[in-house]
Amino acid sequence: MPVTYNELRKELLIQERDLAAQLEAMAHAVREDGVGYSNHMADVGTEVFEQARDVSLARQLRRSLEDVERALSKFNDGTYGICEACGTIIELARLEALPSARMCMQCQSRREGTR
């Protein structure tokens, strides 16, 4: 049975809630300022690695949350499921796989091919 736009909206709302919760849970661990002081270089190296990993993960979660919020706002203005590049309707199979998709497969492929 094909997915419906209502089901996609529900999925986006679940993703929004989950991403926000993950960001909140990470808030205490992520510091974008410098690392602390230690007596041993290996300790500092480990701390720097963990800090960089946590900051990178938090940034990716924020980008994903922004994508989901953008998709939800498109439901409100009636443009959800319309390719931002060419204006055609994005295939339901693509939206089912990636509910926050902004472009149809052709435009996304073209975009990734020019990188």
Protein Blocks (a to p, Z undefined) as FASTA:
>chain_A
ZZdfklmmmmmmmmmmmmmmmmmmmmmmpccbdcdddfbfklmmmmmmmmmmmmmmmmmm
mmmmmmmmmmmmmmmnopgoiafklopacdfklmmmmmmbcbdfklmmmmmmmZZ
